[in-house]
Amino acid sequence: MKIWLQAFRLRTLFLSLACILMGVFLAKIYVQNISVLSVCLTLLTALFLQILSNLANDYGDSKHGADNSERKGPQRAVQSGKITAKQMLTAIIVFTLLSLVSGIFLLYTCSNIIGLTGVITLFVFGIVSIIAAITYTNGKKPYGYLGLGDISVFIFFGIVSVVGTFYLLTGSINAMIILPAISCGLFAVGVLNLNNMRDIDSDLLAGKKSIPARLGFEKSKKYHYIIVVIGLISSLVFVMFYKEFPTLKNLSFVACYPFFLKQLFTVKKTQNKLLLDPLLKQLAISTLLFVLLFGFGNAF
């Protein structure tokens, strides 16, 4: 069980929860009454998808050689031999089915809000999400090896998670919610960027052309500063427009900005790539704290 929990990469689940909760809080801002069952099913489906993505990533990187002896991060399950490739493939199938069943049940509970067109549209997005989770590092030409991971993470953690959750719970779309969605998407990209910065050497050996592998270590740091700072600004702009005269309560999420800035300072001074590993969990937890404070200050 401990080995499987490690393979699930629990620290990444904070990020997945944060993005869904942002959509929930935004729905609460615009529509007071939302279904608790729908919220729980949305969170459960997101967790299944995130675990599926992590397992597929473990399997794919072991097959393509990105998880090798040069890798500076924690050993992966298949790479270390603690879980066989066949066992991992079985787990991927199981979590694909769990994601599908949970997603279908979620759409059923929300069908009275989003209608048949909404159900079909979100079902298609759900299938695309499953395919994207699996093909990130799997297949003949995994898109994660082409440097497209950042775009995918931004779309699925930002736009799909936040806007999709908002639509599920309200049956509507509001252009303003794109700003908090951008924040979540960029913070998720920041976590991926830290992961890829840590793994530059092993990724280059495996032919994985991630953004840091293309830019180099120092330029990847500057890229990291930009995406995190824009993420911090986006939600602030939302509150400024949503509330003509925002109160301290509305702006309470600003209290966690020092955590983000401290991480940026650590990235700037770090030369040992292995020291970036703890920052992944820190940024994921900081994102969850950011979203919780945002929700407390504006949805309640």
N, C-alpha and C positions, 0 to 999 in steps of 0.2 A: 504493500500500500504506500509506503514512504517513497519508493522508487517511482510509482505512478504519479503521486502528488508532485514530485519534483519534475516529472515529464510534463505535467499540466502547466508548469511555470506560474504558480499562484500569484506572483508579484505582478504579472501582466493583467490579472483579472480586475485589479483596482481601476485600471484605465478603462476597461470595457464597461464596468459599472458606472464610472464617472460620466461617460458619454451618454449612456441611456438615462441616467438621472438628470442630466442637463435637459434632455428632451421632456422628461416628466415635469421638472420644475417650470419650464417654459409653458407647458400645457396648463399647469396650475395657475400661472400668471394670467393667461387669457381665458381659460375656462375653469371655473371654480370646482365643478364636480367632475372628477375623473374616476374611472373604474380601478379599484385596488387590484382586482383579479388580473386585469389587463396589464397593469404595471408589473405585477409579479411574474407574469408569463413573458413579458418583454425582457425583464432582467434575466430570467432563466434561459430564454432563447439566446440572448447575447453571450451568456456564460458558456453555453454549449458550443456556440460558434467560435468563441475565443479559444477554448480548449482544443477544438478541432483544428484550428489554425496552428496552434502550438505543436500538436502531435504531428500534423502534416509537415510542418517546418523541420521538426526533428528527423522525421523519416527522409524527407527530400534532401536535406543537407548532408545526411550520412551517405546517401546514394551518390550525390554529386561531388562529394569530397570536401565540402566547405567545413564540415566538422572533422578536423584533422589534428595532428599533434601540435601544429603551430597555433591553434586557436587559443586565445587568451582567456576566454570566459569559462564558466562552469561546464564540466563535461555533460554532453547530452546522453540520453538514455540508450539510443541505438549505437552511437559512437563508442560508448563505454562497454557495450555488451550486456548491460543490466537488463535490457529489454531487446528481444530479437526483432529483426525487421518484420517477420511474419506476425508477431504479437502486436507490433505497432500498427501494421496495416489493418489488423482486426479491430483495434481500438479506433482507428480513423473511420472505419465503416460504422462502428457502433455510434460514435458521436455525430456522424453525418445523419444517421437515422434519428437520433435524439433531437438534433437541430431541426430536422424536417418535421417530426411529429409535434414538437413544441411550437414551432412556427405556425403550423396548420391550425392547431388548437387556439393559438393567439389570434389568428385572422378570423377564426369562427366567432370568438368572443367579441371582436371589434366590428364584425360585419354590419351590425345595425348602425354603426357610426360612419363607416367609410364606404358602405355600399359594395355592390358586386364589382364595379370598376376598380375601386380601391383595393379590394381583396385580390383581384387578378394582378394588378400592378405590383402590389407588395409581395405577392407570391413569386413573381418573376424576379424581383429584387432579392428575395430570400434565396432562390436557386442560384442567382449570380453570386451572392455572398458566399455560399457553400463552395461553388466552383473556384472563386477567388482565393478562399482559404486554403484549398487543396493545391491549386496550381502555382502558388507563390514560389515554392521551391521544388515542385514536382512536374513531371512531364519532360518532353524533349527540349522545350525552350521555356523553362520557368521564368515568369516575368520578374521575379525578385532578383534574378541573375543579370537582368538587363538594366537595372537601375530604376525600375518603375515602382518599387515598393513604396516609396514616399508618397507618390500620387495615389496609389491604392489605399494606403493607410489614411490619408487625408479624406478621401471620398467616403470610405466605409466607417471610420471612427467619427468623422466630423459630419458630413452631409447626411449620409444614410442613417447613422445612429441617432443623431439629434433631430433632424428634420423628420425622419421616418417615425420616430417615437411620438413626436408632436402630432403628426398626421394621424397616427393610430388612435391617439387619445382624444383628439378634437375633431377629426374629419375635415380639417382645413389646413391651409398653409399661410404663414405670415412672413413676408419678406424680411422683417427685422430679425427673425430668429437665426438668420444666416450668420449674423455676427458672433453669437455665442457658439454656434456650430463651428465656425472658423477657429475659435479658441481651442475647442476640444480636438479638432482635427490636427491643428498645428502642435499641440502638446503631445499627441500620439506620435506624430512624425518626429518630434524631439526625442522620444523614447527609442524609436527605431534608429534614429541617427546616432545616438549614444552607443547602441548595440553594434551598429555597423562601423563606427569609429574604433571601437574596441577590437573588432574583428578584421580590420583592414588587411593585415598581413596574411591571415589564413584565407580571406576572400580572394585576394589577388592570386594566390597559389591555385585556388580552385576555379579561377576564371569568373568569379562573381563580381560583376561590375556595379556595385552599389554606389550611391552618391559619394560617400567618403572615399571609396576606392578610386573613383574618377577624379575627385577634387584634391585628394591628399589630406593629411591630418590637420594641418594648420588652417587651410581654407574651409575644411569641414567644421571647425570651431566657429568661424565667422558665420557660416550657414546656420549653425545651431543658435547663435545669438539672435539672428534675424527672425527665425521662425518662432522662438519662444517670446520674444518681445512683441511681435505682431499679435501673438496669441493673447498676451496680457492686455494689449490695447483694445482688441476687438470687443470683448465683453464690456469693457469700460465705456466704449462708445455706445453700445447698446443701451446701457443704463442711462447715459446722458440724454439719449433720444427718447427712451421709454418714459423716464421721469424728468419732467421739465425742471424740477428742483429736487434732485436726489438727496435723501437724508443719509446720515452715517450708517443707518441700518441697510439701506440700499447698496451702499458701497463697502459693506463689511468684508466682502471677498478680497478687497485690496490688502487686508491684514496679512494675507499669505504671500503677497508679492516678495517679501524678503527671502522666503524659502527658494523661490525661483531665481532671484538675483544671486543668492549665495551659490546655487548650483552653477550658474553661468560663470561666476568668479572661479569656482573650482575647475570647471572645464578649461577656462583660460590659462590657468597656471599648471595644469596637468600635462606631463610629458609621457608618463608611464601609462600606456593604454589600458592596462589591467585595472588601474585605479578608477576607471570610468564605470566599471561594472556596478558598484553600489549606487551610482547615480540613477540607474534605470529605475530601481525600486523607489528611490526618493522622488523622482519626477512623477512617477505614476501616483504615488500617495499624495504628493503636492497637488496634482490635478484633481484628485478626488476631494481633497480639502477645499480647493478653489470652488468646485461645483457645489459642495454642501453649503459653503458660506454664501455663494451666489443665490442658492435656493432659499436659504433661511432669510436672507436680506430682501428678497424680491417676491417670493411666492407665498409667504406666510405673514 
